[in-house]
Amino acid sequence: MDVSSTIFQPIFEGVKQYVVPLFQRSYSWGKKEWMILWTDIKELYDSENPRQHFMGSLVTIPAKSVPEGVAKFSLIDGQQRITTLYL
């Protein structure tokens, strides 16, 4: 298992595709969870001294990629946060 720290920008700009496996729970975040995340992001944006913020873990495993050339990953942990940030 490889563990590394990363920033979100490459995740959203990259050529990787993240797929939520069927065994994962359905998207369940509501306004309460969105507001907690949004408040954290807004505080960082408005700060005069920007800093890094731990967004939680993302656990992925490589998945078979069709068409070839598109890196595909099954998203095992972090699907609620990733989905919310994409939205």
C-alpha positions as a Markdown table, in Angstrom:
| # | Residue | x | y | z |
|---|---|---|---|---|
| 1 | Met | 0.0 | 0.0 | 0.0 |
| 2 | Asp | 1.3 | 3.4 | -0.9 |
| 3 | Val | 0.4 | 6.4 | 1.3 |
| 4 | Ser | 1.0 | 9.9 | 0.2 |
| 5 | Ser | -0.1 | 13.4 | 0.8 |
| 6 | Thr | -1.6 | 15.4 | -2.1 |
| 7 | Ile | -3.6 | 18.5 | -3.0 |
| 8 | Phe | -7.1 | 18.4 | -4.5 |
| 9 | Gln | -6.4 | 20.5 | -7.6 |
| 10 | Pro | -4.7 | 17.6 | -9.5 |
| 11 | Ile | -7.5 | 15.3 | -8.7 |
| 12 | Phe | -10.0 | 17.6 | -10.3 |
| 13 | Glu | -7.8 | 18.7 | -13.3 |
| 14 | Gly | -6.3 | 15.3 | -14.1 |
| 15 | Val | -7.1 | 12.6 | -16.5 |
| 16 | Lys | -8.2 | 10.1 | -13.8 |
| 17 | Gln | -11.7 | 8.8 | -13.5 |
| 18 | Tyr | -13.0 | 7.9 | -10.0 |
| 19 | Val | -15.8 | 5.3 | -9.8 |
| 20 | Val | -17.8 | 4.7 | -6.6 |
| 21 | Pro | -18.3 | 0.9 | -6.3 |
| 22 | Leu | -21.8 | -0.4 | -5.8 |
| 23 | Phe | -21.0 | -1.7 | -2.4 |
| 24 | Gln | -20.5 | 1.8 | -1.1 |
| 25 | Arg | -23.3 | 3.6 | 0.6 |
| 26 | Ser | -25.4 | 6.1 | -1.4 |
| 27 | Tyr | -24.6 | 9.8 | -1.3 |
| 28 | Ser | -26.1 | 10.9 | 2.0 |
| 29 | Trp | -24.6 | 14.4 | 2.9 |
| 30 | Gly | -27.1 | 17.1 | 3.6 |
| 31 | Lys | -27.0 | 20.8 | 4.3 |
| 32 | Lys | -25.3 | 20.3 | 7.7 |
| 33 | Glu | -22.3 | 18.4 | 6.3 |
| 34 | Trp | -22.1 | 20.8 | 3.2 |
| 35 | Met | -22.0 | 23.8 | 5.5 |
| 36 | Ile | -19.2 | 22.4 | 7.7 |
| 37 | Leu | -17.1 | 21.7 | 4.6 |
| 38 | Trp | -18.0 | 25.0 | 2.9 |
| 39 | Thr | -17.2 | 27.0 | 6.1 |
| 40 | Asp | -13.7 | 25.3 | 6.3 |
| 41 | Ile | -13.0 | 26.1 | 2.7 |
| 42 | Lys | -14.2 | 29.7 | 3.0 |
| 43 | Glu | -12.1 | 30.4 | 6.1 |
| 44 | Leu | -9.0 | 29.2 | 4.2 |
| 45 | Tyr | -9.9 | 31.3 | 1.2 |
| 46 | Asp | -10.5 | 34.4 | 3.2 |
| 47 | Ser | -7.4 | 34.0 | 5.4 |
| 48 | Glu | -4.6 | 36.5 | 5.1 |
| 49 | Asn | -2.2 | 33.6 | 5.9 |
| 50 | Pro | -3.3 | 30.7 | 3.7 |
| 51 | Arg | -2.4 | 27.3 | 5.0 |
| 52 | Gln | -3.0 | 23.7 | 4.1 |
| 53 | His | -6.1 | 21.9 | 5.4 |
| 54 | Phe | -6.6 | 18.2 | 6.0 |
| 55 | Met | -9.6 | 17.1 | 4.0 |
| 56 | Gly | -9.6 | 13.5 | 5.2 |
| 57 | Ser | -8.3 | 10.4 | 3.6 |
| 58 | Leu | -9.0 | 9.2 | 0.1 |
| 59 | Val | -8.6 | 5.4 | -0.5 |
| 60 | Thr | -8.5 | 4.2 | -4.1 |
| 61 | Ile | -7.5 | 1.1 | -5.9 |
| 62 | Pro | -6.7 | 0.9 | -9.6 |
| 63 | Ala | -9.6 | -0.5 | -11.8 |
| 64 | Lys | -9.7 | -1.8 | -15.3 |
| 65 | Ser | -9.7 | 1.1 | -17.6 |
| 66 | Val | -11.8 | 1.2 | -20.8 |
| 67 | Pro | -11.0 | 3.0 | -23.0 |
| 68 | Glu | -7.3 | 2.6 | -22.7 |
| 69 | Gly | -5.4 | 5.7 | -21.6 |
| 70 | Val | -7.9 | 6.9 | -19.0 |
| 71 | Ala | -6.7 | 5.9 | -15.6 |
| 72 | Lys | -9.6 | 4.5 | -13.6 |
| 73 | Phe | -9.8 | 4.1 | -9.8 |
| 74 | Ser | -12.4 | 2.7 | -7.5 |
| 75 | Leu | -13.0 | 5.1 | -4.7 |
| 76 | Ile | -13.1 | 3.1 | -1.5 |
| 77 | Asp | -13.1 | 6.0 | 1.1 |
| 78 | Gly | -13.8 | 9.7 | 0.6 |
| 79 | Gln | -16.7 | 9.4 | -1.8 |
| 80 | Gln | -18.9 | 11.8 | 0.2 |
| 81 | Arg | -16.3 | 14.6 | 0.2 |
| 82 | Ile | -15.2 | 14.1 | -3.4 |
| 83 | Thr | -18.8 | 14.1 | -4.7 |
| 84 | Thr | -19.6 | 17.3 | -2.7 |
| 85 | Leu | -16.5 | 19.1 | -3.9 |
| 86 | Tyr | -17.3 | 18.1 | -7.5 |
| 87 | Leu | -20.8 | 19.5 | -7.1 |
